[in-house]
Amino acid sequence: MNTHEIQVAVSARGSIDRLIKRLKRAYDRRGGVFEVEFMEDYSFRDQVVGMGRDNPITVRQKVHTMVVKMDELSDDWRLLFKNEPVNINARPTHMQDGIRSWNPTLSEKNWAKVTHSGQFEDRCDHCDSGKRGRLVTYTVQSISDPSITKTVGSSCMYEYTNIDPADVEALLSLKGKNMMGVKGERNTRTHPEMTLQDFALIAGVWCHNALDYKKGLGGMFFHHISYAKSNGDKHDLGHWSIEGKFTPVIKDVYGLVGEGCLVGDDALTYDRAPAVHADNFMQYMESLAGLNSFEQNVRNIAKAQVVTRKTANLAGGAISGYIRANRQYAQTQMRALQEANKPKSKWVGEVGKRQSFGECTVMFTRRLENQWGVTTLTRFTDASGNMLVWFRSGNHDDLKVAMKVNLTATVKKHDSYKEDEQTTITRGKVMA
């Protein structure tokens, strides 16, 4: 028996209670255990419902915890995946790139141990039937021999789970989806879709305004087609046609041209124009290695160049990784900019002569040990950014990093460190 804790919205209790009754009847028919208990404690969770310039537009939902105890679906077979074509409107659906959704009731999800092609195959290994225009199949694994897996159509799932396929789907929805009162998609043959480019442009507007990733962002992009500026003005991102096609109408107000620049006090944000963000975001999706089911699903969406209601949250989930990659890029750009603008160190003084170097800053100090004893290395920079290095016999801790001192010393030699010229000194004298 497995135990699962699921966060559900109080506003969704009506539909959840109906679902529970249906599943309870299914388990009773097969003599299994299915028990549900609702915790009395409540909490609140924010759900993204729109886009704002400075912050996401959210709705606060009252939620509580539902504890579900239930037997395994089968003694012989383990349900691994639900399989769907990446573009449900495409024809034919056989052997196109697919979306694989883990059974969320599994305690262990080991992608590496499962043989997977990443494609949706319109077939059923149980009844040996070929193409029938299926839009959903399931992958099951033998419990006694995990090397045996089968692709099974919905109509044959009863043979492997002893539960009606509709109840299997309900169980997956119960544990896997965000039970926040959002209605699911009707099982129709035509589904709204938008091109990946249109979806990426909306994501580009989001990233352009340096907004953080929020759970459910992809679904929000798919459904909400206006963008609210901080002053309250709204601008259209696009509109849906009766045929379920999305047409973008993003205006120049979003700055769809330009390469971008470093912004912010810490310069950790590389502010690209939305169109540049969009191109980079799509490249990021295509570059994922497919090391797990999420990466493979996102990569397949990128290959299909289309986003549907069913795949919108998967595509939106990739925004989190893209934002991290973008920040890392910004940091790299900033370090490169700092390095390029850093004054190059030059040799100072005349070898063999003693002189004053003025105010210098301690940049580095370290104790070195060898067979001849202990030496303290101290590196300074003068007011012009030139490096001076002092090797002193013995262990000294009088000079600390960032300390500013007036330095007088004799120039011992001129040499190089990495690509910079540096001056080695001896017989140094410092005054704070």
C-alpha positions in Angstrom: 0.0 0.0 0.0 1.2 3.5 -0.9 0.5 6.8 0.8 0.4 10.1 -1.0 -0.1 13.7 0.2 -1.7 16.0 -2.3 -2.4 19.7 -2.1 -5.9 20.5 -3.3 -7.8 23.8 -3.5 -10.9 24.1 -1.3 -12.7 25.6 -4.3 -12.1 22.3 -6.2 -13.6 20.1 -3.5 -16.8 19.4 -5.5 -15.0 17.9 -8.5 -12.4 16.1 -6.3 -15.1 14.5 -4.2 -16.7 13.1 -7.3 -13.4 11.8 -8.5 -12.7 10.1 -5.2 -16.1 8.3 -5.2 -15.4 7.0 -8.7 -12.0 5.7 -7.8 -13.3 4.2 -4.5 -15.9 2.2 -6.5 -13.1 1.0 -8.9 -10.9 -0.2 -6.1 -13.9 -1.9 -4.3 -14.7 -3.9 -7.5 -11.2 -5.4 -7.5 -11.0 -5.8 -3.7 -8.3 -3.2 -3.2 -7.9 -0.4 -0.6 -8.5 3.2 -1.5 -8.8 5.6 1.5 -8.9 9.4 1.6 -8.5 11.7 4.5 -8.6 15.5 4.4 -6.4 17.4 7.0 -8.1 20.1 9.0 -5.2 22.6 8.6 -5.4 25.1 5.7 -2.7 27.1 4.0 -2.6 29.5 1.0 -0.9 29.1 -2.3 -0.5 31.7 -5.1 -1.3 30.7 -8.6 -0.1 32.7 -11.6 -3.1 33.9 -13.7 -1.6 36.8 -15.7 1.5 38.8 -16.7 2.5 42.1 -15.1 5.6 44.2 -15.8 7.0 44.1 -12.4 5.4 41.1 -10.9 3.2 38.2 -12.0 -0.5 38.6 -11.5 -1.5 35.9 -9.0 -4.6 34.6 -7.2 -4.4 33.3 -3.7 -6.0 29.9 -3.3 -7.0 28.3 0.0 -5.6 24.8 0.0 -5.5 21.8 2.3 -3.8 18.4 2.3 -5.5 15.3 1.1 -3.9 12.0 2.3 -4.5 9.1 0.0 -3.8 5.5 0.9 -4.1 3.0 -1.9 -3.0 -0.4 -3.1 -0.9 -0.9 -6.2 -2.8 -0.9 -9.5 -1.7 -4.4 -10.2 0.3 -7.3 -8.6 2.0 -8.1 -11.9 2.5 -4.9 -13.9 3.7 -1.4 -13.0 2.3 1.6 -14.9 5.3 3.8 -16.0 4.2 6.3 -18.5 1.3 8.0 -20.2 2.3 8.5 -23.9 0.9 11.3 -26.1 1.9 12.8 -29.5 3.7 16.1 -29.1 1.4 17.6 -31.7 -2.0 16.1 -31.2 -3.4 17.8 -34.3 -0.7 16.3 -36.6 -1.6 13.5 -39.1 -0.5 10.8 -39.1 0.2 10.4 -35.4 2.2 7.1 -35.7 5.9 7.4 -34.9 6.0 11.1 -34.3 7.9 12.7 -31.4 6.0 12.1 -28.2 5.4 13.4 -24.7 5.9 10.9 -21.9 4.4 11.6 -18.5 5.6 9.5 -15.5 3.0 7.8 -13.4 3.1 10.2 -10.5 2.1 7.5 -8.0 5.5 5.8 -8.4 7.9 6.2 -5.5 10.9 5.9 -7.8 11.2 7.3 -11.3 14.4 5.9 -12.9 14.6 7.3 -16.4 18.0 5.7 -17.1 16.7 2.1 -16.6 13.8 2.4 -19.0 14.2 1.8 -22.7 12.6 4.8 -24.5 12.7 6.0 -28.1 11.1 9.4 -27.4 8.5 8.7 -30.0 4.8 8.2 -29.8 3.8 4.9 -31.4 0.2 4.3 -32.4 0.1 0.6 -31.4 -0.9 -1.9 -28.7 1.3 -4.8 -27.9 -1.5 -6.6 -26.0 -3.9 -7.0 -28.9 -1.2 -6.6 -31.6 -3.2 -3.9 -33.3 -1.5 -1.3 -35.4 -2.5 2.2 -36.3 -5.9 3.2 -35.1 -5.5 6.9 -34.7 -4.8 6.6 -31.0 -4.0 9.8 -29.1 -3.0 8.1 -25.9 -1.1 4.9 -25.0 0.5 3.6 -21.8 3.8 1.9 -21.0 3.7 -0.9 -18.5 6.6 -2.8 -16.9 6.6 -6.4 -15.6 7.2 -6.4 -11.8 8.8 -9.9 -11.9 11.1 -9.0 -14.9 11.7 -5.2 -15.2 13.3 -5.8 -18.6 9.9 -6.5 -20.1 7.9 -3.4 -21.1 4.8 -3.1 -23.3 3.0 -0.3 -25.0 -0.8 -0.7 -24.4 -3.8 1.1 -25.7 -6.4 2.6 -23.4 -9.0 -0.1 -24.2 -6.6 -2.9 -23.1 -5.4 -1.2 -19.9 -7.9 -3.1 -17.8 -6.0 -6.3 -18.5 -2.9 -4.8 -16.7 -4.4 -2.7 -13.9 -7.8 -4.3 -13.2 -9.2 -0.8 -13.3 -11.1 0.9 -16.1 -8.9 3.1 -18.3 -11.0 6.1 -17.5 -10.3 5.6 -13.8 -6.6 5.2 -14.5 -6.6 8.6 -16.2 -8.5 10.0 -13.2 -5.9 8.6 -10.8 -3.1 10.2 -12.8 -4.9 13.5 -12.8 -5.5 13.3 -9.1 -1.9 12.8 -8.2 -0.1 14.5 -11.1 -1.9 17.7 -11.9 -2.3 21.0 -10.0 -5.6 20.5 -8.3 -6.4 24.2 -8.1 -9.8 24.1 -9.6 -8.6 24.4 -13.2 -10.7 22.5 -15.7 -9.0 19.9 -17.8 -9.1 19.7 -21.6 -11.9 18.0 -23.3 -11.1 14.9 -25.3 -11.5 16.3 -28.7 -9.6 15.6 -31.9 -8.8 19.3 -32.6 -7.0 21.2 -29.9 -5.9 24.9 -29.7 -2.3 25.3 -30.7 0.3 28.1 -31.2 3.6 28.0 -32.9 6.7 27.7 -30.7 7.8 31.1 -32.1 4.6 32.8 -30.8 5.0 31.1 -27.4 8.7 32.0 -27.2 7.9 35.7 -28.0 5.6 35.8 -24.9 8.3 34.1 -22.9 10.7 36.7 -24.3 8.5 39.6 -23.0 8.5 37.9 -19.5 12.3 37.5 -19.5 12.9 40.9 -20.9 11.2 42.4 -17.8 13.4 40.2 -15.5 10.5 38.3 -14.0 11.2 35.1 -12.2 9.8 31.7 -13.1 6.5 30.6 -11.5 4.9 27.2 -11.5 2.2 27.0 -14.2 3.8 29.8 -16.2 3.5 28.0 -19.5 -0.2 27.4 -19.1 -0.6 31.1 -18.2 1.2 32.1 -21.4 -1.1 29.9 -23.4 -4.3 31.2 -22.0 -3.6 34.9 -21.3 -3.0 37.0 -24.3 -2.6 40.5 -22.9 0.4 42.1 -21.1 -0.1 44.6 -18.3 2.4 47.5 -17.9 3.2 48.9 -14.5 1.1 51.9 -15.2 -2.0 49.7 -15.8 -2.0 49.9 -19.6 -2.6 46.6 -21.3 -1.2 45.6 -24.7 -2.3 42.6 -26.8 0.0 39.7 -27.2 -2.3 38.0 -29.7 -5.7 36.5 -30.2 -7.3 33.1 -30.7 -9.4 32.3 -33.8 -12.5 30.1 -33.9 -10.3 27.4 -35.5 -8.1 27.4 -32.4 -5.1 29.1 -34.0 -3.1 31.8 -32.3 -2.1 35.0 -34.1 0.5 37.2 -32.4 0.1 41.0 -32.5 3.0 42.0 -30.3 3.8 45.6 -31.0 7.0 47.6 -31.1 6.3 48.8 -27.6 8.0 45.7 -26.4 11.3 46.6 -28.0 11.5 43.6 -30.4 14.8 44.8 -31.9 18.2 45.2 -30.5 20.9 43.1 -29.0 20.6 43.9 -25.3 22.9 45.2 -22.6 24.0 44.6 -19.0 21.6 46.3 -16.6 21.3 46.6 -12.8 23.7 47.6 -10.1 25.2 44.1 -9.9 24.9 43.6 -13.7 23.6 40.1 -13.2 20.8 40.5 -15.7 21.6 40.5 -19.4 18.6 42.5 -20.8 17.9 41.3 -24.3 15.1 42.4 -26.5 12.1 40.0 -26.3 12.8 38.7 -29.9 16.4 37.9 -29.0 15.2 36.2 -25.8 12.7 34.2 -27.9 15.4 32.9 -30.3 17.7 32.1 -27.4 15.0 30.3 -25.5 14.1 28.1 -28.5 17.8 27.3 -29.0 18.0 26.4 -25.3 15.1 24.0 -25.6 16.7 22.3 -28.6 20.1 22.0 -26.8 18.8 19.9 -23.9 20.5 16.6 -23.7 17.4 14.5 -23.0 18.9 13.0 -19.8 15.4 12.7 -18.3 11.8 12.6 -19.4 11.4 16.4 -18.9 14.4 17.2 -21.1 13.3 14.8 -23.8 9.7 16.1 -23.8 10.9 19.7 -24.1 13.3 18.9 -26.9 10.5 17.1 -28.7 8.3 20.2 -28.4 11.1 22.3 -29.9 11.5 19.8 -32.8 7.7 19.9 -33.4 7.7 23.8 -33.3 4.2 23.8 -31.9 2.8 24.2 -28.4 -0.7 22.9 -27.4 -2.7 23.2 -24.2 -1.3 19.8 -23.1 2.3 20.8 -23.7 2.2 24.4 -22.6 3.3 23.8 -19.0 6.2 21.6 -20.2 7.4 24.3 -22.5 7.0 26.9 -19.7 9.0 24.7 -17.4 12.0 25.1 -19.6 11.9 28.9 -18.9 13.3 28.2 -15.4 16.5 26.6 -16.8 16.7 29.3 -19.5 16.6 32.1 -16.8 19.4 30.3 -14.9 21.4 30.0 -18.1 20.8 33.6 -18.9 22.0 34.8 -15.5 25.1 32.6 -15.8 25.7 34.2 -19.2 25.3 37.7 -17.7 27.9 36.9 -15.0 30.3 35.6 -17.7 29.7 38.7 -19.7 30.3 40.9 -16.7 33.5 39.2 -15.8 34.7 39.5 -19.3 33.8 43.2 -19.3 35.6 43.8 -16.0 38.7 41.9 -17.3 38.7 43.9 -20.5 38.4 47.2 -18.6 41.0 46.3 -16.0 44.2 48.3 -16.3 47.1 46.2 -17.5 50.0 45.8 -15.1 53.3 47.3 -16.2 56.8 47.1 -14.8 57.6 50.0 -12.4 61.0 51.2 -11.1 64.5 50.4 -12.1 66.1 47.1 -11.2 68.5 47.5 -8.3 67.2 50.9 -7.2 65.2 51.7 -4.1 62.2 53.9 -4.4 58.8 54.8 -3.0 55.7 53.2 -4.7 53.2 55.4 -2.9 49.9 54.0 -1.7 49.5 50.4 -2.5 46.7 47.9 -1.8 47.3 44.3 -0.5 45.6 42.0 -3.0 46.9 38.6 -1.9 49.0 36.9 0.8 50.0 33.3 1.4 52.4 31.3 3.4 54.7 29.0 1.3 56.7 26.0 2.7 59.6 24.1 1.1 62.8 22.3 2.2 64.4 25.6 2.9 61.8 26.9 5.3 58.8 29.2 5.3 58.2 32.2 3.0 55.4 34.7 3.0 54.2 35.9 -0.4 52.4 39.2 -0.6 51.0 40.8 -3.8 50.2 44.5 -4.1 48.8 46.8 -6.7 49.8 50.5 -6.9 47.5 53.4 -7.8 47.9 52.6 -11.5 47.0 48.9 -11.2 50.6 47.7 -11.5 51.5 44.4 -9.6 54.3 44.2 -7.1 55.3 41.0 -5.5 57.3 40.6 -2.2 58.7 37.3 -0.9 59.7 37.5 2.8 61.5 34.9 4.8 59.4 33.6 7.7 55.7 33.5 8.6 54.3 37.1 8.6 50.7 38.1 9.3 51.0 41.9 9.5 49.6 42.5 6.1 45.9 41.7 5.4 44.0 41.6 2.1 42.5 45.0 1.2 44.9 46.9 3.5 46.2 50.1 2.1 49.9 51.0 2.9 52.6 53.3 1.8 55.3 51.0 0.3 59.0 51.6 -0.1 61.3 48.9 -1.5 64.1 47.9 -3.8 63.3 46.5 -7.2 64.7 43.0 -7.5 63.6 42.0 -11.0 61.0 42.5 -13.7 59.1 39.3 -14.7 55.6 38.2 -15.8 52.6 36.6 -14.1 50.1 35.0 -16.6 49.8 37.8 -19.2 50.6 40.7 -16.9 54.0 42.3 -16.2 54.9 42.3 -12.5 57.7 43.8 -10.4 59.4 41.7 -7.7 60.6 43.7 -4.8 62.8 43.1 -1.7 63.7 44.9 1.5 60.2 46.4 1.7 59.1 48.9 4.2 55.4 49.6 4.8 53.6 52.3 6.7 49.8 52.2 7.2 
